[in-house]
């Protein structure tokens, strides 16, 4: 794990790069870095993110923890932000995307491995979980953009990849801009074994 205890307190800006699936391991690692940044009284964290998405539970955890941190959070889509990654991205107070970035939206699903028999109650239970997760994600999107519930429901019904012009128009990002780290900046790069 990255040890930020060697950094000076009150660091004006810390840059963090995150290019990974959202799962328990990556979530715990990112939260640990963010917690250490808060403990070191970093004033602003600039999170460069690209993610194929992942687990809804972990993504919602990240969103809520990031929103609760005592520093200003800037998120910057440096490639593609997909699926539950959109909720994590929307945790940023200020949000940017590089010109060729994309945002992928789709409905929540679940994987079935092996031969599984589903009866009516099983299907109803799974559907309830899907609809509940979609509502939670939809609430995050509507609270942090100018998309209404009907538009969000449409994004969930059909998989859609959107560009940065659309993202600016819908309030997902505040500005399209290149990602640039100033010389001499402090950077933490989270790297995960694949």
LINPE-V283145 format. One record per helix or strand of 3 or more residues. SS is the DSSP state (H for helix, E for strand). FROM is the first residue (numbers start at 0). LEN is the number of residues. Records with the same first field share a line. If there is no record, write none. Layout:
SS=FROM-LEN, FROM-LEN
This chain:
H=3-3, 23-16, 55-13, 84-5, 119-24, 148-9, 163-6
E=12-7, 43-8, 71-11, 93-4, 101-4, 159-4, 185-5
